[in-house]
Amino acid sequence: MEITARLGIEPDEVTTRGSRHPADPVFPAAHCWKVVCRTPSMTVDEQIACIVDRLFGYAPLIGALVAELDRADGGPGSAVLQVVRAFGHPAGEPEDLPGPIDGLEKLPGQHQLLGWHLDRPTLEFLRLTGAELDIDEYAYDW
């Protein structure tokens, strides 16, 4: 694949536009070259750090490729740092509700993995790569 050759790193996943269901509308809607972190029980910032640590040395190359693709496609959005987490899903991280500590009690819905921040290396990575940040969190009430 050309992206792999240009960056000198292997993706974890690749999807080709329209490759799954020929009779259905185009799905997936775009080509994707992905590096992923699927380690459970991590906060958003830990997940992001896993990817940024792996790719930071390649950030200028990624940024140059993104700029080239944006020019060819006519606009931004060809690079996305995306995080997707699910709470309360049977396959997801269960909520930890310990007993009172020092007179304080954690209430349901205050999941231990909620909350995140972006550190300077992550912000610099986003700047160098020209990537957008997309974070989705889903709560299931089963």
C-alpha positions as CSV (number, residue, x, y, z in Angstrom):
1,M,0.0,0.0,0.0
2,E,1.3,3.4,-0.9
3,I,0.7,5.0,2.6
4,T,2.7,2.2,4.2
5,A,5.6,2.7,1.7
6,R,5.6,6.4,2.2
7,L,5.5,6.3,6.0
8,G,7.6,3.2,6.5
9,I,5.2,1.7,9.1
10,E,2.6,-1.0,8.9
11,P,-1.0,-0.3,9.7
12,D,-3.0,-2.4,12.1
13,E,-6.1,-2.3,9.9
14,V,-6.9,-1.2,6.4
15,T,-10.4,-0.8,4.8
16,T,-11.1,-0.1,1.1
17,R,-13.9,2.1,0.1
18,G,-17.0,0.1,-1.0
19,S,-15.3,-3.2,-0.4
20,R,-17.9,-4.9,1.8
21,H,-21.3,-4.9,0.3
22,P,-21.5,-4.5,-3.5
23,A,-25.3,-4.3,-3.6
24,D,-25.6,-1.8,-0.7
25,P,-24.6,1.8,-0.6
26,V,-20.9,2.4,-0.6
27,F,-19.5,1.0,2.7
28,P,-17.1,1.8,4.0
29,A,-17.4,5.3,2.6
30,A,-13.7,6.0,2.5
31,H,-10.3,4.2,2.4
32,C,-8.9,3.9,5.9
33,W,-5.3,3.2,7.0
34,K,-5.5,2.6,10.8
35,V,-3.2,2.3,13.8
36,V,-5.3,1.1,16.7
37,C,-5.2,0.6,20.5
38,R,-7.8,-1.8,21.7
39,T,-6.4,-2.4,25.2
40,P,-9.3,-2.4,27.7
41,S,-9.5,-0.5,31.0
42,M,-7.6,2.6,29.7
43,T,-8.6,6.2,30.0
44,V,-9.0,8.3,26.9
45,D,-5.6,10.0,27.5
46,E,-3.9,6.6,28.0
47,Q,-5.4,5.3,24.7
48,I,-4.3,8.5,22.9
49,A,-0.8,8.3,24.5
50,C,-0.5,4.7,23.2
51,I,-1.0,5.8,19.6
52,V,0.9,9.1,19.9
53,D,3.9,7.4,21.5
54,R,3.9,4.9,18.6
55,L,3.6,7.5,15.8
56,F,5.2,10.7,17.1
57,G,8.5,10.1,15.3
58,Y,6.5,9.8,12.1
59,A,4.4,13.0,12.7
60,P,6.1,15.2,10.1
61,L,5.8,12.5,7.4
62,I,2.1,12.0,8.3
63,G,1.5,15.7,8.2
64,A,3.1,16.0,4.7
65,L,1.0,13.1,3.5
66,V,-2.2,14.6,5.0
67,A,-1.5,18.0,3.4
68,E,-1.0,16.2,0.0
69,L,-4.2,14.2,0.4
70,D,-6.1,17.3,1.5
71,R,-5.0,19.2,-1.6
72,A,-6.0,16.2,-3.8
73,D,-9.4,15.8,-2.0
74,G,-10.1,19.6,-1.8
75,G,-10.3,20.0,2.0
76,P,-9.4,18.9,5.5
77,G,-10.4,15.8,7.3
78,S,-8.2,13.1,5.8
79,A,-6.5,12.4,9.1
80,V,-8.4,11.7,12.3
81,L,-7.2,10.6,15.8
82,Q,-10.4,8.8,16.9
83,V,-11.2,7.3,20.3
84,V,-14.4,5.2,20.8
85,R,-15.3,3.9,24.3
86,A,-18.4,2.1,25.6
87,F,-19.5,2.2,29.3
88,G,-22.0,-0.3,30.7
89,H,-21.7,-2.7,27.8
90,P,-21.4,-6.3,28.8
91,A,-18.1,-6.5,26.8
92,G,-16.9,-3.2,28.2
93,E,-15.3,-2.0,31.4
94,P,-17.6,-2.5,34.4
95,E,-18.2,0.5,36.7
96,D,-16.2,0.3,40.0
97,L,-18.4,1.2,42.9
98,P,-16.3,0.8,46.1
99,G,-17.8,1.4,49.5
100,P,-17.4,4.8,51.2
101,I,-13.8,6.1,51.6
102,D,-13.1,8.9,54.1
103,G,-16.9,9.5,54.3
104,L,-17.2,10.0,50.6
105,E,-19.2,7.6,48.4
106,K,-19.0,7.2,44.6
107,L,-22.4,7.3,43.0
108,P,-23.4,5.3,40.0
109,G,-22.7,7.1,36.7
110,Q,-19.3,8.4,38.0
111,H,-17.4,5.8,36.0
112,Q,-13.7,5.5,36.9
113,L,-12.6,6.0,33.3
114,L,-14.6,9.3,32.7
115,G,-12.6,12.4,32.2
116,W,-9.6,13.1,30.1
117,H,-7.1,15.8,29.0
118,L,-4.7,16.4,26.1
119,D,-1.1,16.9,27.1
120,R,1.4,18.9,25.1
121,P,2.9,16.0,23.2
122,T,-0.6,15.0,22.0
123,L,-1.4,18.6,21.0
124,E,1.9,18.8,19.1
125,F,1.2,15.5,17.4
126,L,-2.2,16.8,16.2
127,R,-0.5,20.0,15.0
128,L,2.3,18.3,13.1
129,T,0.0,15.7,11.5
130,G,-2.9,18.1,10.7
131,A,-5.2,15.5,12.3
132,E,-8.6,16.1,13.7
133,L,-9.6,14.7,17.1
134,D,-12.9,12.7,17.4
135,I,-13.8,11.2,20.7
136,D,-17.0,9.2,21.1
137,E,-18.2,7.8,24.4
138,Y,-21.3,5.6,24.6
139,A,-23.2,4.6,27.7
140,Y,-25.3,1.5,27.7
141,D,-28.0,0.9,30.3
142,W,-28.6,-2.9,30.0
